[in-house]
Amino acid sequence: MWWLTVPLLVFYQVARSARRVARRSFPRHPRGRIVDDAVLRAQRIRAWVAVAVSGGLLAVYGGVSDAFDQFVQRLYLAPWLALASAVLVAAALYGIATRQRRLLMRAHFRDGGLTVLKYVGAWLLLPALFVGSLMALSSVMPQTVTEDNLLFVCVAALVIWAPFWWIVYFVCFASGPAVRNGFSFSALHPALPALTTGIAVWVFALVSQSAGGLPPFPQPVAISAVLGGPVTVSVLAWWEIHRLRRRHGMRWRR
């Protein structure tokens, strides 16, 4: 079983390496992010309730293929919508800030910009590495696989595909913290992650409906399912901002 065990061990180490770099580049609690345990607990509960409700609706009304398509669409679109929202929110907060606050915010734009470049660069590397891996594999692989060259084929495939899968793992591990923390722009303003999430979820809902329409449920249930996510996320974002103002002394302009 070496042909199965060795690839699993290799790609496990590749995943660990990518996760370590992603956590270092996109920390869960970056500088400037105020951690509120009550808000985090409410967000986790909301996420699990959303999973349970979605599973229940699919079990009752079906539509698994449509749900999978929406999941793939969300997986690809959500980071880009969150990135656009973070940039717009950062620009708006910079515009209303006082002169002294702007001087401090400028120092953090560079760090946020570098974080964005890392994330965008990783996504751009995905198709390039995929095509390059296919070309490299076709150039070194023998015409037929026999017992004599089986070891060479396995080792060559592992070496060639390892960089591509490293980038895949990096993007997967980096996307969650990047979206939650507004791509490390939280140092600009404590309210930026909450505002970014609240705006991005509504933009994503509008894009999803314009592209695919309502889910295959009865109309009242479908409308509730579509609006339930953005509404609950917006309520939690508003509550987070409220707690930032009341408990942590956050002010919009300074």
N, C-alpha and C positions, 0 to 999 in steps of 0.2 A: 504493500500500500504506500510505498515511498512516493509514487507519482501523485498521490493525493495529500499526504501528510506534509511533504516539503513545501508545495505551493501555499498550503494553509498557514504554515509557520512563517513563510516569507512575507505573505501579504498581511499577516497579523502584525509583524514588525513594521511593515510599511505604514499600516494604519496608525500604530502607536506613534511613529515618528511624525506623521502628518498631524495627528491630534496635538502632540506636544508643541509643534510650531504654531498651529492655529490658535491654541490657548495663549501662547506668548504674544502673538500678533493681535489677537482679538480677545482680551481678557473678559471674564464674566462681569467683573466689577471694575471698569476702567477708572482712570482719574476723573474726578468731578461727579461721578455717579453716586448719588445718595441712596444707600440701600435701606429700604423700609421693609422689615420682616412681615408686617401685616399685609402690605401691598403684594409682596411676593407670594404669600400664602394664598391670597385671594386670586391672583393670576393663575396659580397652579390649579386651584379648585375649578376655576372657570375653564381651563384647558381640558381637564379630565371630564367635566360635565359636557363640554362640546363634543369630545370623542364619544362619550356614551350616547348622547342624543343622536349624533350622526349614525352610529352603529345601529341604534334602535330604528331609525327611519329607514335605513337600508334593509334591515331585516323584515320590516313590515311592508314596505312599498317596492323594494328592489332597486334597480338602477345602479348596480355595482360598477358596470363599465363607465357610466357617466361620472360616478364618484371618483374612479381612478383617473379619468381624464382631467377632472378638476384638481385632483391632488397633484398631478404632474404639472398642470398649468400654474398652480400656486407655488410649487417648488421652484419653478423657473422665474415667475414674475415677481413674487413677493420681495426678494432681495433688491431688485431694481426699482420697484416702486418705493420701497423703504429708503433706498439711497436718494432717489429724487426728492422724496418728502423731507429727508434730513437736510439736504442742501437748501431747499426752499425755506424750511423752518429756521435754519441757522442764519440765512440771509435776512429773514424778517426780524429775528431777535437782535441781530447786529444793527439793523436799521433803527430800532426803537431804543437801543442802549444809550446810556450817557457817554460822554467823551472819554471819561476815565475807564468805564467798563469796556469800551471799544478797544482801547489800548491793550487791555488784558486779553480780550478775545482774539486779537490778531495773533498773539503768541501761540494760540491753540489751533488756529486754522491750518498751520503747517502740519501738525501731528495728525489732524483729521484727514488732511489731503493725502498724506503718505499712506494712511490706513486704507483710504478709498483706492489708491493706486495699486496697493497689494491685492485687494479683492478683485478689482477689474482685471488686473494682470493675470490672476489665477484663472478667471473665466476665459480670458483670451487664449491662454495656454492649452485649454482643454481640446478644442478642435485641432490645434496645431500638433499637439502630441499624439492625438488619435490617428491623424493621417500619417504622421511620421512613423508611428509604431507599425501601422499596416505596411507601409513601404519597406521599412527595415525588416519586418518579418518575412515578407515575400521575397526579399533579396537573399536572405541567409538560409531559409528553409529548404531542405532537400525536396525533390519531386515526390518521393515516397518515404513513408516512415516505417522503419524496420526496427528489429531488436537491437541492431548494431548502432543506430543513430538516435534511438529513443531518448537517451540521456542528454545528448546534445540538443535535441529539439526542445525538451523541457527546460533546460537551463537557458537556452537562447530566448524562449518565450517569456520566462520569468524576468530576465534582465531587460528585455525590450519593453515589456508592458509595465514594469515597476514604476517608472516616472509618471506615466499617465494615471495609474491608479493612486499614486501619491497625491497628485493634484486633485483627483476626484474626492479623496478622503479629506484633503485640506479644505476644499470648498464646503463639503458637508459639515465639518466641525466648526468652520468659521462663520457660516451663514447665520446660525442661531444667535450667538452673541453679537454679531454685527448688526442684525436687525433689531434686537432688543435694546441695544445701547446707542442706536443712531449712528453707527459706524464711528464710534469713539469721538463723536462731536459733543458728548455729554459734558466735557470740560468747558465748553463754551457757555452752557447754561444748564442748570439742573433740570429744567422742565423740558428740555429738548427731546429726550427719549419718549416721554409720554405723548408729547405733541406729534412726534413723528409716527408713532404707532397709531394714534387716533386718526390721522389724516390718511396714512397708507392703507388702512383697512377699508376705508370708504372708497378710496380710489380703486382698490382691487375689486371690491364688490361691483362697482360700476363697470369696470373692464370685463369682469367675468360675465355679467348679465348681457352686455352688448355683444359678447363673443358667443356665448352658449345658451343664453336664456335661462329660464327658471328650471330647477331640478324636476325630475319626473315624479312629483308628488301632487296630491290634491292642492288646488291653488292656495287656499288659506295656509296650509302646512308649508308649501313651497315658499310663500312670501315670508312667513315667520322664520323659516330656516335661513333665507337669504339675509334678512335684516337682523336676526338674532346675534350673529357674530359681530358685525360692526357696532351694534347698539351696546352690547355688553363690554366690548373692548373700549368704546368711548366712555362709558360710565366709569370703568376702572381707571382710565387715563385721567378723567376729571377728578376722581377721588385721590389719585396719586398727587396731582398738582395741588389739590386742596390741602393734603397733609404736608406737602413741601412748604406751602405758605404758612400753615398754622404751627407746625412742629419744628421746622428747620429754618424759618425766617426767610424763605425765598422771596425775592422781589423781581418783577419783570424787567425793570430797567437797570438794575445794578446787582 
